[in-house]
């Protein structure tokens, strides 16, 4: 079975287990070799992910994978929270985190710039509106994004304390 089909199957299983446990599947990926794959699952929920959430999700996924013969029995499963500076994997993530600080890298320069750091202003269709610390408001197509992560707003965090 191809790596793409294995990833699709793992994502489907992880989504089902996450939903059963009232969690959001943020991302699922398979890395490593075909014979020793590492399966990484990132889950979330509004109040944050606990160790127990990871354990329940891990056990649920393992129970299904161990019966499935398409994935090598020597797989390693990692289940965790996406973290405070989580990666943004979809256009929906940009919508969800509008107003948050982020850093974004694009495949090609947008107005002479490939690296953006600032605040997500919003999403309009397939375009991301971004307030960059260097050049102000920019917009670029989601399809041009190579990598994007949230950044911790230290000033905001200190105000909460």
N, C-alpha and C positions, 0 to 999 in steps of 0.2 A: 504494500500500500504506500502511496506517495506521502511525503511529509505534509503536503497541503491537506490531503484527506484526513491524515491522523490529527492535525491541528483542528480541523473542522469538527471531528468526532469528539476530541477532548473539550473543545469549546462548548459543544452541545451538552455533553455530560456535566461539565462544570456549571453551566447556566441552569440546568435542571436542579442540581443539588443546591445551588445558591438560592434559587427561587423558593425551593421547599423550606429553606431555613430563613426566609425573609431577608436575604442579603442581595446586594447588587454584584453581579460579575463585572468587574472593571476591565479585566484583560486576562487572556489565557494564551500561553505560548509554549512551544516545544523547542528545546535547543539540545545540542549534543548530537551524538551519533544515533543511528537507527537502532543499534543494539543496546545502547545505554542512554536512552533519552532522559532529559530533565524536563519535567512538566512544571511550569510556573503558573500559578493561579493567583490573581489579585482580586480580593473581595472588599466590599465597603458597605456601610450603612450610615444613616445620618448621625447617630451618636458615637460613631467610631467602632472599629472592629476589636473584639477581645480575643484573647488566646483561645478561649472556648469556641468562639465562632470559627477560628482557623482549624481547630481540632475536629469539630463536627463536620466541617466542609471536607477536610482531608479524608476522614473516615468514610464519608459518603461517596466521594469520588473513587477512593481505593476499592471499595466494595464492588463498584461497577467495572473499573479497569481490570481488576484481578480476574473477572469472568470473561473479559474481552480478549480474544486471541490476536487482534490486529496490532496491539501495542506490546512491545517487548516486556516480558515479566521482570526485567532488570531495571525498569524505570525508577526514577527518583522524583517524588512529588514534593513541591514546595508551595505552601499556601500562606499568603500574608496580606496585610493591608497594603494599599498602594503608597502609603506614607504621606507626610505633609507636603512634600514637593513632588507630588504624584505626576506621572506622565499624562499628557492629554492625548487620548487615542482616537478621538472622533470629533466631528463637528458638533455633536451633541454635548461633548465635554466642554467645548468652548462656550456653548450656550449656558450650560449648567454653572460654569465658573465665571460668568460675566461679572466684572467688577474686581476680580482678583488679579494679583500680580502674577506675571508669567514671563518666561523667556521662550522665544520661538526661533527656530532656524529654518530658513527656506532653501529650496534646491537652487533657485536662481535669484540674483539680486532683485529686490523691489526698490525702485528709486535709488539704486546704488548700494543697497544694504541687504545683507543676508541674515544677520543676527539682530533680533529685536528683544528688548528688555523693557517691560513696563506693565501696563494694565490692559486687560481684555475689556474693550468697550462694548462689544456685542457681535452678533452674527446677523448678516443680511443675505439671505439666500445661501450661496456657497462661499460668500466672502466673509472674512474675519476683519472686524474693525478693532484696531489696536492703538493704544496711546503709548508710543515709544518714548523713553526717557531722553533720547537724543534728538529725534526728528519730529516729535509730536504725533498727531493722528496719521495712521497709515491704514491701508486696507490691502489685503492680499487674498487670493483664492486658497481655500483649505487644501486643495490638491497640490499646492506648492510647499506645504509644510513637511519638513523632513523629521523634525523632532520638536516637541513642545513639553514644557514642564511648568507646574505652578511654582511660585516662589513664596517663601514665608514673608509676610509683611511684618517685620519686627516692630515697627512703630505701633501698628494695630494690636499686635500681641501684647506689648507692654501696657497699652491702654486698658486692656481687659483685666490685667493683674491689678 
